[in-house]
Amino acid sequence: MMSKFFSTKQATECILFRIVICSYIVKTLFPKAKEIHQAVSEIKTSNFNAWHTLWLEKYVTPPMLKSCNEWLLKTERNRFISQRITVSEYAKPPYIPYYKYMVRYYQFEKDEEEEEMNTE
């Protein structure tokens, strides 16, 4: 089908041109994009944090913030514990430390609850 539009020489040149372009993209542009991505991410994060700080000061009172944090990290000692884990991997996105929240449930409590339900 290509022979109708291109000669064999033209088709070969077209394929070689595509290979050269793809090679250029992989060898040059991807590494540059990876470097730039970190810088752009840090700038965007900084801008967002500045806006968020202003918003918190304007709309959130300290008791509201305390109540929210207590709700998020609430712990019912007889059922589960919630923990906040700090992840600091500066080589991977988002390039800043962030928090992960983990909930650990106690297995023996489930067994006791099932027994209570069966006795009722």
C-alpha positions as CSV (number, residue, x, y, z in Angstrom):
1,M,0.0,0.0,0.0
2,M,2.9,2.4,0.7
3,S,4.3,1.8,-2.8
4,K,1.4,3.8,-4.3
5,F,2.4,7.0,-2.4
6,F,6.1,6.6,-1.6
7,S,9.0,5.0,-3.4
8,T,10.9,2.4,-1.4
9,K,13.6,5.0,-0.7
10,Q,11.1,7.6,0.5
11,A,9.4,5.0,2.8
12,T,12.8,4.0,4.2
13,E,13.7,7.6,4.9
14,C,10.4,8.2,6.5
15,I,10.9,5.2,8.9
16,L,14.4,6.3,9.7
17,F,13.2,9.9,10.4
18,R,10.6,8.5,12.8
19,I,13.3,6.3,14.5
20,V,15.6,9.4,14.9
21,I,12.8,11.5,16.4
22,C,11.8,8.7,18.8
23,S,15.4,8.3,19.9
24,Y,15.7,12.1,20.4
25,I,12.6,12.1,22.5
26,V,13.7,9.2,24.7
27,K,17.3,10.3,25.1
28,T,16.9,14.1,25.5
29,L,13.4,15.2,26.3
30,F,12.3,12.6,28.8
31,P,15.3,13.2,31.2
32,K,14.7,17.0,30.9
33,A,11.0,16.5,31.6
34,K,11.9,14.4,34.6
35,E,14.1,17.2,36.0
36,I,11.6,19.9,35.3
37,H,8.7,17.9,36.7
38,Q,10.3,18.0,40.2
39,A,10.9,21.8,40.0
40,V,7.4,22.5,38.8
41,S,5.9,20.2,41.5
42,E,7.8,22.0,44.2
43,I,6.6,25.4,42.9
44,K,3.0,24.2,42.7
45,T,3.1,22.7,46.1
46,S,4.6,25.8,47.6
47,N,1.9,28.0,46.0
48,F,-0.9,25.6,47.2
49,N,0.5,25.6,50.8
50,A,0.6,29.4,50.8
51,W,-3.0,29.6,49.7
52,H,-4.0,26.9,52.2
53,T,-2.4,28.6,55.1
54,L,-4.2,31.9,54.2
55,W,-7.5,30.0,53.9
56,L,-7.0,28.2,57.2
57,E,-6.3,31.6,58.9
58,K,-9.4,33.1,57.4
59,Y,-12.0,30.4,57.8
60,V,-10.8,27.9,60.5
61,T,-10.6,28.6,64.2
62,P,-8.2,26.7,66.4
63,P,-11.0,24.7,68.1
64,M,-12.3,23.7,64.7
65,L,-8.9,22.5,63.6
66,K,-8.4,20.6,66.9
67,S,-11.8,18.9,66.6
68,C,-11.1,17.9,63.0
69,N,-7.7,16.4,63.9
70,E,-9.2,14.5,66.9
71,W,-12.0,13.2,64.6
72,L,-9.5,12.1,62.0
73,L,-7.2,10.4,64.4
74,K,-9.9,9.1,66.8
75,T,-9.0,6.0,68.6
76,E,-11.3,3.5,70.3
77,R,-8.7,1.6,72.3
78,N,-10.9,-1.5,72.6
79,R,-11.4,-1.7,68.8
80,F,-8.6,-0.1,66.8
81,I,-5.7,2.3,66.8
82,S,-5.1,4.9,64.1
83,Q,-1.6,6.0,63.4
84,R,-0.1,8.8,61.3
85,I,3.1,7.8,59.4
86,T,5.4,10.4,57.8
87,V,6.7,9.4,54.4
88,S,9.9,11.3,53.4
89,E,10.9,10.2,49.9
90,Y,12.4,13.2,48.2
91,A,13.4,11.3,45.0
92,K,9.8,10.4,44.1
93,P,6.7,12.5,43.6
94,P,5.4,14.6,45.4
95,Y,9.0,15.3,46.4
96,I,8.0,16.5,49.9
97,P,7.2,14.7,53.2
98,Y,3.6,13.7,53.5
99,Y,1.4,11.7,55.9
100,K,-0.2,8.3,55.6
101,Y,-2.8,7.2,58.0
102,M,-3.1,3.6,59.1
103,V,-5.7,1.9,61.1
104,R,-4.9,-1.3,63.1
105,Y,-7.9,-3.4,64.2
106,Y,-7.7,-5.8,67.1
107,Q,-8.7,-9.3,66.0
108,F,-9.8,-10.5,69.5
109,E,-12.4,-7.8,69.7
110,K,-14.3,-9.2,66.7
111,D,-14.5,-12.6,68.4
112,E,-15.9,-11.0,71.6
113,E,-18.5,-9.0,69.7
114,E,-19.6,-12.1,67.8
115,E,-20.0,-13.9,71.1
116,E,-22.0,-11.0,72.6
117,M,-24.3,-11.0,69.5
118,N,-24.9,-14.7,69.8
119,T,-25.8,-14.5,73.5
120,E,-28.4,-11.7,72.9
